[in-house]
Amino acid sequence: MFASPVARTLHRAGHWSGPAATVTLTYDDRFLRRKVLETDGGEAFLVDLPHTTSLDHGDAFVLEDGRLVGVVAAEEDLLQVTGDLVRLAWHIGNRHMPCQIEADRLLIQRDHVIRDMLEKLGATLCDVREAFTPEGGAYGHGRTHSHAH
């Protein structure tokens, strides 16, 4: 039996307010259903959501005692991509790579195979360390992993 607080409810970013502890998670760690997490202050809690959920920066878990734990996107090792963004974004999306799309750059997780492909396509690449908040899946349904959903 888990003696620490349990979170079975999630409030999406912009739909909650008030004081909250925080938990800092990478993009990969922000995709979960049931897992023990630790707040940035060191308190363990169990996440037990009804289904696997993609968490966004600014979401908040609601602990059974009413306290909130805000989700913070962790800084990660990323690859900044500049150049012909429309063409490069198409190639990244065609490989089902999560991609953060901005007006003047794309951010993706570091991957040597994709790096090589992008270099061959004429992209300018730079290693950066930032929070990663890529676009969600098609039709607003969160993450997608392949054509066989």
C-alpha positions as a printed Julia matrix, in Angstrom:
149×3 Matrix{Float64}:
  0.0    0.0     0.0
  1.22   3.5    -0.87
  1.24   5.78    2.21
  2.05   9.04    0.4
 -0.54  11.3    -1.24
 -2.29  10.1    -4.39
 -3.27  12.17   -7.45
 -6.16  10.79   -9.51
 -7.2   14.1   -11.06
 -5.44  16.52  -13.38
 -6.28  20.16  -14.12
 -5.06  21.46  -17.47
 -2.93  24.58  -17.75
 -5.02  27.72  -17.39
 -7.81  25.9   -15.55
 -6.47  26.09  -12.02
 -4.95  28.66   -9.7
 -3.53  29.01   -6.24
 -0.43  27.8    -4.46
  1.15  24.61   -5.68
  4.2   22.47   -5.21
  5.97  21.63   -8.49
  7.26  18.53  -10.22
  9.78  18.98  -13.04
  9.51  16.36  -15.79
 11.09  15.75  -19.19
  8.92  15.39  -22.27
  9.15  11.59  -22.08
  8.31  11.6   -18.35
  5.24  13.76  -19.05
  3.47  10.77  -20.65
  2.13   8.55  -17.9
 -0.79   6.88  -16.21
  0.47   5.43  -12.95
  3.81   6.32  -11.44
  5.42   7.5    -8.2
  6.8   11.01   -8.66
  8.66  13.34   -6.34
  7.96  17.06   -6.05
 10.82  19.47   -6.49
 10.64  19.83   -2.69
 11.2   16.1    -2.16
  7.7   14.81   -1.34
  6.74  11.53   -3.01
  3.24  11.1    -4.42
  1.5    8.52   -6.57
 -0.07   9.51   -9.86
 -2.96   7.15  -10.64
 -4.84   8.59  -13.62
 -7.7    6.75  -15.36
 -5.74   6.49  -18.63
 -2.3    7.3   -20.04
 -2.09  11.06  -20.38
  0.25  13.51  -22.07
  1.0   16.28  -19.57
  1.76  19.84  -20.57
  3.82  22.49  -18.83
  1.41  24.29  -16.49
 -0.93  21.36  -15.84
 -1.5   20.43  -12.18
 -2.12  17.2   -10.34
 -4.76  17.38   -7.62
 -3.77  15.34   -4.58
 -6.58  13.62   -2.66
 -6.1   16.09    0.2
 -6.75  19.0    -2.21
 -3.18  20.23   -2.6
 -1.91  20.95   -6.11
  1.33  19.92   -7.8
  2.13  21.95  -10.91
  3.91  20.34  -13.86
  7.08  22.09  -15.05
  8.75  21.14  -18.34
 12.36  20.2   -17.58
 15.3   21.51  -19.55
 16.53  18.84  -21.95
 19.3   18.34  -24.49
 17.69  19.37  -27.78
 18.59  20.11  -31.35
 17.7   23.56  -32.7
 16.89  23.47  -36.41
 16.86  26.5   -38.7
 16.69  26.89  -42.45
 13.75  26.11  -44.75
 11.44  25.4   -41.8
  8.43  24.22  -43.79
 10.47  21.63  -45.7
 12.46  20.57  -42.62
  9.3   20.29  -40.48
  7.75  18.03  -43.11
 10.73  15.66  -43.0
 10.77  15.65  -39.17
  7.01  14.96  -39.05
  7.34  12.24  -41.68
  9.6   10.43  -39.18
  7.1   10.95  -36.32
  9.61  12.99  -34.32
  8.08  15.24  -31.66
  8.76  18.82  -32.75
  8.39  22.19  -31.08
  7.49  24.63  -33.84
  8.38  28.3   -33.44
  8.38  31.2   -35.91
 12.13  31.1   -36.52
 13.2   27.61  -35.47
 12.24  24.03  -34.73
 13.31  22.1   -31.63
 13.61  18.31  -31.55
 15.15  15.73  -29.27
 18.75  14.93  -30.16
 19.05  11.95  -32.47
 22.16  11.27  -34.55
 20.22   9.73  -37.45
 17.83  12.68  -37.72
 20.76  15.09  -37.3
 22.49  13.47  -40.28
 19.3   13.64  -42.37
 18.76  17.32  -41.51
 22.38  18.21  -42.32
 21.96  16.57  -45.74
 18.81  18.66  -46.27
 20.81  21.85  -45.62
 19.55  22.67  -42.13
 21.57  24.74  -39.71
 21.79  22.82  -36.42
 22.75  23.82  -32.91
 22.74  21.84  -29.66
 20.69  23.65  -26.99
 19.39  22.88  -23.5
 15.82  24.12  -22.98
 12.36  23.03  -21.9
 10.74  20.91  -24.62
  7.06  21.47  -25.37
  6.39  19.98  -28.81
  3.14  20.14  -30.74
  0.45  17.64  -29.75
 -0.85  14.91  -32.0
 -3.26  15.3   -34.87
 -6.84  16.37  -34.13
 -5.92  17.57  -30.61
 -5.64  14.04  -29.2
 -2.19  14.33  -27.64
  0.74  12.23  -28.69
  0.81   9.85  -31.58
  3.39   7.13  -31.99
  2.84   5.55  -35.39
  0.29   4.96  -38.1
 -1.11   2.02  -36.09
 -2.95   3.9   -33.31
